[in-house]
Amino acid sequence: MSEHAVVTVVDETGAAITPTAVKLVAGATTHAFADVPPQGLSLDLASAAAGSWQLVLELPDHPPLPFSVQIAGSGAKSIAFAGDSPRCCALASASVTDGSSGTRKLFTFAFTLTKKHTELVMLAGWDYHGGSDNTLYAKTWRDDLYAGETWQTGKKTSLTKRIGDATVVTIFDFKSGNRVRYIKGKRDWHVMDKLLQGSVPTHTAGGETTAALQQRHDDDSISIVHAYRYVQDLGVAAAGSLQRFDIFSHAWVGGPIMIDTWQAPDYDAGGAREAERDPGDKDGRSKDFSSTNMTRRGDFKKAFAADAVAKMWGCQATTDNRALVRAAAGAKDKDAPLSVSYGGKTYSVTAKQIAAAMTKNILPDTYMKQLAKTVGITMYGAPPGMGASLRAVGARNYMFVDQSVYKLEYAWYKSAIGLTPDETGYFPYAP
């Protein structure tokens, strides 16, 4: 008896999708499926060694979709999903007999996928202070968006469901340095693949010492640029497929802090190359979306769906910005001069001038605003001057800005600039 793996694909309406290619891949070894009447796209398992493989589907309007499988046996072979089986595929085995080929055992993978690819990308920064595993916040948000309900405010509320059984969720884990792709499993989540970004894992020893900062800067390890490139490639393979782009990390007004690197003096403010990204810098910067630093901005934009949303869940607790807001909020006369410190200097400004500076200079230069302008979608983020808090609800983990802590600041932003937060305390930065 010979053993064959067979693949069929239909879309959400039940209409057949013809793959452009199906293959088993392990490292540099590839076995391509062929159309073998009458069983269809299939592969004789005798050609594949026992062990871990990826079953890769190439479909129109999709990036290549890998699924983790395991082949067992030395004589008679069997094949099954590794780990949790994906909900989007029914795997069945049956023995068939015909006059020409004898008896064959068929392992049939019957996939139900979307006609057009859908995906979410999440970035989980390494907590260099050592207190949190930021992948937990990404995974909670992933689970909520699949369930269509959330406890992010501390109580159960409805949520727009953005993840279906065939939606890919990609998490960039900056602590391990891996990019991991998931699809909903029958019990939990099926790990489609895991790939180290760069050539070495993130250097997590040494904390914030000078030597550790230098090591992380110099290493060929995960960078936010890897995530940008992934989105750009998605824009080419499956335009309009990206539903959300979420970042869970420490952050400041200038962008998300993914592993806490730095810019060399030439690339920092006032340096000869300050408009450029430092190639060793792994963190996000407001300047990332300029034509100088993102030459494939068109591909980046193409990846996002028309109703896509982005969100940076970390802080913007820059002390100078909070001092500005509090000074303006406490002013009884908007035209009266106030003495405020900013950037180590003391200035005499009015509340009206502070509102103008926030509107014309500070808000437009934020990471959120720059991404929103580049893509043409709204990106949410903390208000300048405010820090994010952490909330655990059972096994669920959330980031939020505590509106009870910043009552004065929120009131000023609303009255002076017209900004109101979402239910978790983050402002919408519109394009």
N, C-alpha and C positions, 0 to 999 in steps of 0.2 A: 504494500500500500504506500502511495506517495502522499505527502502532505503539502498543501498549498495555502498561502494567505491570499485572500480575495478582498478587494476594497470596492465599495459602492458609496456614492455621495448623492444626497438630495438636498434641496434648499428647504426653507421653512414652509413653503407651500406644497412640498412633496415632489416638485419638479426635479428631474435628474440634472446633476452638474457633472460635466465631463472634465476630469482633471487633465491638466496639460502634462503632468508627470506624477508618478507615485514611486517611492523608493525606500529601501531600508538603508540606513546610514549608521556606521560606527567608525568614528575617526576618518581615515582616508578611504575606507572600504564602502563601496556603494553597490547595491543590487537593485536594478530597475525592474518594476513591474511591467508586464506586457499584456496586451489584450489577447486572451486565449479563449476562443469560442469553445463551448458555450458559457464558460464560467466567468468571463469578463476579465477585468484588470486583476492579474494574479501573479504570484511568484512561487516557484517551487522552493520550499524551505530547505531542501537538501543542499542548496547552494550557500546557505547562511549558517555560520557557526553559532553554537549555543552561546548565550551571553546577552548583554544589554545593547539595544539598538534604538534608533529613532525611526519611526514610520513617518515619512515626510510627504505631505500632500501639497502639490502645487496646483492652484486653482485660479481662474480668471478673477481679477479684482481682489486678490488676497496676497499677502506675503506668504512665503513658504510656511506651512504649519507643521511643526514636528510634534509627535506624540511618543511618549516613552513606552517601549515594549520590551519584553523579555522572551528570548527563544530558549527552550529547554529540550534536552534529549540529545543523544548521540546517533541513534539509529532512527527510530520514529521521533519526529520533531513535533513540538507544540509551540504556540505563540500566544501571548496574553499581554495585557497592559501591565506595566510596572507601577506599583503603588496603587493609588485610588483610580479606578476606571472613570473616564470622562462620561458625563451624562449625555453628551452629544453623539455617542457611538454605542450601538448594540453589537456585541461580539457573540457570534454563535459558531458552533462546530457541528459538522454533519459528514457522514460518509456517503459518497455517491458512486454509482457504478454505471459504466457505459461499455459498449462493445469494443471500442477502439483503444481506450486508455485504461481499462480495468477499474479497480477500486481506488478512489482518492478520498482523502480526508480534507475537507475545506474548512478553514478558519475564516469566517466572513466578518469583516469590519464594515458595518453599515452606519455611515456617518450622516447626521442631519446638521448641516451648517447653514449659515446665512448666505444669501446670494451675494451680498456685499459685506465685506469684512468689517467687524467692529472691535475696538480695542481701547483699553485705558492704560495710561503710563503713570506710574507712581515712583517717586524718588524718596528713599529713606536715608537721611544723613546719619553719619556716625556721631553719636553723642560723646564728644571728646571730654566732657565733664564726667562721663562714666555712669550717669544715672539711669538712662533710658535705652530701651531697644526700640528704635523708631520704626522698625518693620512691623511692630505690633499695631501702631497707629494706621499704617498703610493697610494691613490685613483686616483690621476692624472696619475700615472704610470700604474696602473691597466687599466684605461680607454684607455690610449694610446696603450697598448699592445693588447687590444681588437680591437681597431679601425685600427691598423696598420699604425698610423701616430702620430707624436709628434711635439711639439713646444719647446723642451728642449733647443735648441740653440737660441731661440728667434724667429725663423721662422719655418714654417711648412716643415717637411721633412718626408720621408717614414721610416717605422720601421717594422722590422720583427714581424708579428702578432703571438703572443704566447698564446693568449686566445681565445677559441671558446665558443660556447653557452653552452657546457657541462663541461667547465674547472672550477674547484673550485679555488677561490682566498681566502687565509686565511691571515688575518691581526691580528697580536698581537699588541694591543693598550696598551702601557705601562703607559699611563696617567690614563686610566680608570681601567686597570688591566684585560681587557677582551680579549679573543680570539674570533674573529668574522669570520665566513665563509660566503662567497658570491658566487653566481652564476649569470650569466647575466640574467637580467629581461627584460620584454617586453618594459618597459620605462626606468628603471635605473638598479638596482641590487636587486636580491632577497636575503634577509638575511636568510641563512640556519639555523644557530644557533649562539648563543652568550653564552660564558662560562667564568665565572670569574676564573682566574688562581690564585691558592692559596686560602686562606680563607678570605682575606680582600683586598679591593681596595688599590691602590698605595697611600701612604701618601704624598700628594702634598703640605701640609701646611708647613710653616717655611723656605722654600727655601733651602739655603745652610748652615743654622746654624748647630752647632754641635748636638743639640738635634734632629733636623729633619733628619740629616744624620744617627744618631743612630737609630731613629725610623724606617727609611726605611730599614736599615740593619737588624733589629731584627724582623720586620713583616714577617708573612707568606703571602707574596704578589707576584705579577708576577716577574719572573726572566727570564733571557735569557735561563736558563736551561729548562724552560717549552717549549720554542720553539725547543730546541735541542731534547727533548723527543718526541715532536710531529713529527718531521722529522724522528726520529728513528722508531716510530710506523708506519709511512707512508712507510718506507723502508720494513717493514715486510708485511704490508697489500697490498702494490702496488709498488713493486720494479720498479725503473726507471721512476716513474711518475712525479717527481718534476722538473719543467722546469726552475724555477728561485728562488733565495733566495736573497731578497733585504732588506737592513737595512737603515732606514732613521732616523738619530739621531745625536746628538753631538758625537764626536769621537776623539781619539788621536792615536798615533802610537801603543799603546797597545791594542786597541779594541774599540768597540762602547760603548758609555755611555748611558745606557738605562733609568735609573732613578737617576743616580748619587749616587751610594753607595761607599763603600770603603772596603778594605781588612783589617782585624785585623792584628796586627803586626806579629803574627806567620806565616800568609799566605803571607805577603808582601815580597818584595825583601830583602834578608838577614835573613828572619825569619826561624824558625826551620821547617816549613811546607810550604815553599814558592812555592814548585812544585804543591801543591794542591789548589783547589778552596776553598775559604772561603764559607761555606754553607749559610751565610747571605748576601753575595755579589750578587747583581742582574745584574751587568754589564757584558759585554763581555770581555774576556781576551785572549791573545795569547796562554796561556797555556791550554785553554779549550779543545783542541783537542788531548791532550796527552792520553795515555792509562790509566793513573792514574785518570784523570778527566772525560773522556768519555769512559766508559767501553763498550758501544755499538757502537763503531766506525764503525763496519761492517754494522750495520743496518742504521746508519746515511749515510754512503756512498751509500748503496743500493738504497736509496730513489731517488737519483738524476739521471736524464736522461743523456745519454751519451753526449748530446750537451747542457747540462744545463749551466747556467751562474749565478754567484753570484756577488753582488755589495754592497759595503758599501759607502753610499752617503755622509757621514759626513766628518769632517775635519781630517787632521793630522798636524795641525798647531803647532807642538812642536817647540818652539823658538830655542832650541839648534840645531835641525836638519837643520832648515833654515839657521842658522848662519854658519854651516859647509858647506852647499852647496854654499852659497854666497861667502864664503872665497875661496873655491876651484875654483868657476867660475871666480873670479877676479884675480886669479893667472896667471901671464904671464909665469912663469917657474913652471912646474908641480913638479919639484924636489926641489924647494926652500922651506925652512921652513916657516910656517905660525904660528902666535900666535892666537889660537882660544879658546873660553870658551865652556865647555861642562860639564853639571852636577855640576856646581858651581866651577869647577877647570879650570885652564888655561893650555893648551897643546901646544907644538911645533910639528906641523905635516906638511906634504907636501900635495899638491893637489892630488898626486897619492895615498898617504896613505888614504886620505879621501874617494876617489873613492873605494878603496879596502875595507874600513870599511863599507861603504854603501852597497856594494855588498855582503860581507861575514857575516856581523853582523846585520846591521839595517834592511835591507829589508827582510832577511830570518826570522826575529823575529816578523814581523808584523802579525796582526790578519789575514789579507788577505792571506798572504803566507801560514800560518799554516792551514787555512781552505782549500785552494787550494791543498796543499799536501795531506791532509786527504781524500778529496773527489776525487781528480784527475781531477778537472776542473779549469778553470781560474776564479779568483775573481778579480773584479776591485775595486780600492780604490784610495783615494787621495795620491799624492806623499808625502813622508815625508817632513814636513816643510811647507806644504801649507794648507790654509784654504778653506772651501767651502762657496759659496755665495748662495743667494736665488733669484729666478726669478719668477715673476707672469706674465702670459700671459692670459689676461682676467680672467676667473675663474680657470685657470690651474696653478699649483704650482710646481716648479722644484728646485732641488739642483744642483749646478755645481761648478767646480773650474774655476775661471776666468783666462784664459791663458794670458790675456793682463796684469794682475797684476804681474804675475810670469814669465815674458819673460826670465829673466836671469836664473832662476832656471830650467825652461823647456829646455832651450838651453844646460845647463850643463848636465842634466840627459840624453839628447839625445847623446851628443858628448862623455861624459865620460863613460856612462853605457849602452847606446843603447836603452833607454826606451822612447817611444812616447805615448802620451795620446790618449784616445778615444775622440769623438766629444764633450764630456762634461768635459774634462780635467782630467779624472781619468786614472791611470795606470793599465795595466793588470798585475796581479800577477799570473804567470803561475805555475802549479804544479811542 
